[in-house]
Amino acid sequence: MPAKYVRPYSKGQKNDFRDAEAIAEAVQRPTMKFVATKTVEQLDLQALHRVRERLVGERTGIINQMRAFLLERGVAVRKGPRFLRVELPTILAKRSDVLSPRMLRMVEDLATDWRRLDGRIEGVSSEIAALVNQDAACKRLMTVPGIGPIIASAMVAAIGTGDVFSKGRDFGAWLGLVPKQISTGDRTILGSISKRGNRYLRVLFVQAARVVLGKLKPQDWERYGLRSWIEAAQRRLHRNVLAIALANKSPASPGRFSTRDALSSASRPMRRRPDLLDLRAVLGPVKAWPGNDGASDKLSATASLDGPCARASLRPQAGTKERPSGANKGTAPTKELSMT
């Protein structure tokens, strides 16, 4: 279970006894959400992605530091790492008039670190690509536009077979790509995206959406069945909002290509919640909710914890007639008194 879902059941200050009590209370919730346990292969793949993310961050920091040092001396380079890579040898060879020998040596050392990080990143990316080529689930995910080896392997490392999601839209909501809802009463208020869930995956999907919008041609959109949707959205959405909308639409497609598709609907194993404690032994006799006197024998153990569940258990079954309130066996229905 996620720790943030257990915290509301903790009473008073924190200690081991109260933590265990909160966990025992939270695990019995009928609507509690549980986290799937990752396999050893998923943990190894996730470790590769974390190492690659750290190396990419270090490389970005080195590039930004080199740009800052050069800009302080009046040497401006066009935005983009590839332009700095091309112009750096020329700057080191011909701009000795504005760059001191010490600064030249520092920039050369930073360039050496840049090349070293490029090699490390290339090695980790090649290892991830080799693992993806051996995984059938990753190959199915890469049939979705914008999803390559990095995103496919990151998805498998994060959610495995995807059994925790009933549909692709749930995966998009878990990534935090849906509007944050702050509704009250009959007013529906939607804000910016919630940014919940796996930040690394969300960034990758947004980058993939920008590539689909900027690099692919309308003919490619038509091949993947996205042309009509993108062209209609372009007329009413800003390009940044459109990228988020497409990123939210993309996770809905992998829901059809998850490893669950290898199982037929008949042989698909059912998800079972952990065995619950006997609440009648824990809570004692189950009492009826106010206004439902005499119906305590119809309440289940979990109904004593949730009002809506208790009310639902009192509703008449299909094909039965509803008796007036307070009418039990052996008692006559009470008449409503008139105040006039």
N, C-alpha and C positions, 0 to 999 in steps of 0.2 A: 504494500500500500504506500502511496506517496505520503511523506511525513506531514505535508501541509493539510492533508485530510484527517490526520490523526490528532493534530494539535487542538482542534476545538473541543475534543472530548477529555482533555487534560484538566484536572481540577486543582486549583491552588498552585503552589510552587512545584518546581521540577525535581523529581527523584525517581529512582528505579521502580519503586512500587507504583507510583502514580502513572509512570510511563506504561508499565505493563497493564494497568487497569484501563488506560485510554486505548491501548491497542486492542485489548479484549472487547471493549465496548464498540470500537469502530469496525472491527471485522464482522460484527453481527448485523451491520446495517444492510438492509436488502438492496440499496442502491449504491453501495460502495464500489469504487473503481479500483481494480487491482493492476499491478505492474507485472508484466511477463518477465520471467527470469531469462537472462541472456545466456547463450551457450558459450563455450570456450572459443569457438570460431568467431562468434560475434564480438567478443571482447578483444580478440587479437585484431580483427578488422577495425574496430573502433579505435584501438591504440594507434594503428597506422594513420588513421585520419587525424588524430590529435597531434601526432608528431608532424605530419605534413602541414597542418594549420599553424603550428608554432613556427616552423621554418619559413612559411610564406610571410608570417607577420614580421619575423626578423629581417627578411629580405626587403620588405616594404619600408621598415625603419631605416635600413642602410641607404636605400635609394633616396628617401626624404632627407636624410642627413647630408648626403652628397649634394643634393640640390640646394639645401640651405647654405652650405659652405660656399658653393659657387655663386649663389645669388648675392651673398654679402660682398663678394669681390666684383660684382657687376656682370657676371656671366649667367645669362638666362638661357634655359633650355626648354624646348617645347614640351608640353605635358605628355606623359606617357613613358614607360620604362624603355621601350624600344628606341625612342629618339635619343634618350640619354646614353644608351648602350652604343649607338652609332657615333654620336658626337664626342664621347668621352676621350677616345684616343687623340682626336684633333685638339681638344682643349688642353690635354696634358702636354702635347708637343709644341703648341704654338702660343699659348696664353701665359707664358712665363713672365710677361710684363705686369700682369695683375695678380698672379699667384706666386707667393713666396716659395722658396724651396721646401720649407717645412710643410706648407699646405699641399704642395704637389705630392710629397711623400705620404701625407695622410689620406689624400684622395686615392692614391694608388693602392694603399692598404685596404681602403674600403672597397675598391673595385675587386681586389683579390677575394675579400670576404663575400662579395656578391657572386663571383664565379663559383666559389666553394658551395654556397647555399643553393645555387642553381643545380649543381651536381647532386646534392643531397635530395633536393625536391624531385629531380628527375628519377633518382633511384627509388624513392618511396612511391612515386606515381606509377613507375613500371611494375613494382611489386603488387600494387593494388590492381592494375590492369590485368596482370597474370591471374590473380585470384578471381577477377570478374569473368574471365574467359572460361573458367572451370565451373561457374555457378549458373545453373539454368534460370534461376529467378532473376539474376542480374541481367541476363541476356533478354528476358522478356521485358524488363523495365526499360531497357535501352531502345525498344521499339517506339517509345513515346517521344515526341519531338522535344528537344532541349535536354534530354536526359542522356548523359554519357556514363563512362565507367566510374567517375568520382561520385556523382549523385546516386547512381544505382547501388554502388557498394555502401555508401553512407546510409541509404534507406534500409538495406538489409541488416547493417550493423545496428541500426537504431530500433527497428520494429520487427526484425526477423521475418516470419511468415505473414505478419499483419493480421493475426487472429484477433487482436484486441480491438480492431476497427470493423464495424459492420459494413461500412461503405467508404468510398474514397473521400466523400465530403467530411467525414469524421476525422480523417487524417489531415485534411487542410485546416480544420478547426484546431486540431492538436498542435499544428505548426504555428498557430497564431496569425494566420493570414485572413481571418474573418473580422468584420467590424466588432468593436467592443460594444456590448449592449448595456445601456443604462436606462432601462424602461421602468415606468411606474404607472400603475393604473391602466388606463386605456391608451397611454401614449407610448409609442415605440421610438426610442432615441438610440441611434447608432452613431458611434464615434469613429476614431481611427482604429487601425487593426490592433488586436489584443497583444501581439508579440509574445505569445505564450509558447511553451514547448521547447523544442530543440532549435536553438538560435543558429547553429551551424548549418542545419538542413534548410532552414528558412532563407538564409543568405544565398545558399546554392540555388534554390528554386527561383529566387528573384533574379539572380544573375542569368540563369537559364532563360527566363522569360524575356529579359532584355536582349539576349542573343537571338531568340526567335523573332522578336519584333524588328531588330535592327539588321540582322545578317541574312535571314531567310527571305526569299521572294514570295509574292502572292501565289505563285504556282506551287511552291512548297506548302504553303498554308492549305491550299486546295487538296493536296495529296493527303494531308493529315486531318482534313475535315474542319479546319479552323478558319478558313478564309471569310465566310459569311459572318461568323461571330466577331472576328477581329475588326473587319471593316465597319460593322455596325457599332462596335464599341469605340472605335477611333473617332467617330463623329460626335460623341457625347462625353468622352473621358479625356482627361489630361494624360500625357504619355506615361508619367510616373504612376498614376492611378491605374492605367491600363496594364502596366507591367505587374503591379500587385494583383490585379484581377486575373491575369493570365497565370501568374504563379499559383494563385488559389485554384484555378481550373486545372492546372497540370497535375497536382496530387490526386485529383479525382479520377484521372485516367489510370495511374498505376494501380488503383484498387481493382481493376479488371485483370491486371497482369501479375498480381501477387502470387506467391507460392501456394496459396490456398486453392488456386485453380487446378492444381494437380489432383485434388481430391474431388470426387463427385459429391453432389449434395446428399446422396444417400449414405456415403461412407465418411462424410466429414464428421470428426469427433466433436461432441458438444462441449462447450466451455462450462466447467463446473466450478462453483465457488468453493472456498475452503469449508470443511465441515464446521457447522455452527455449534455453539454450545446449546444445551437444553435450557432455554430461557425460563421455562416454568420452574426448573430447579433453582435458577439464579434469582429470578424476580419474585418467586412465590406465586400465589393465586393471581390469575389474570382478571382484572376488573373491567367492567364495561365503561365506555365513555359516557360522559354526562349526556342525558337526553336519550340514552338507549338502554334503559333499565330492563333487566330480564333477558338481555341478549348476550350475556357474557359467555354462554356456552358456545356461541357461534364465532367467537374471536379466536384467531390463531395466536401463537406465541409472539410472532413479530408484530401483530396488530396492536399489542400493548405498548409498543414503542413509537408507532407512527399513527397520528390521527387519521390521515387520508386512507391508510390501509385498513384501519378499523371500520371506517365508514363504508369502504368498498366491500368489506366482507359482510356487511349487513344488507346489501342490496339484494332484491329477490332474484332468483335464478330464472333462466328462460323457461317459459311454460308454466310458471307458478304465478299465483295471484298475490298481490301485495296486501297484507293485512294493515288495518289502521294502526297508528302508533300506540303502543301500550297494550295491544291486543295479543295475549298469549293464550296457550291452551287452558281451558277451564275458566277463562275470564271473559266477561262481555266487554265489547268496545265501549270506551267512555265517550259521552256526548260532550260536544263543545258548548260551554256556557256562553250565553249571550249577555252582553253588558248593557243592552238597552232596557 
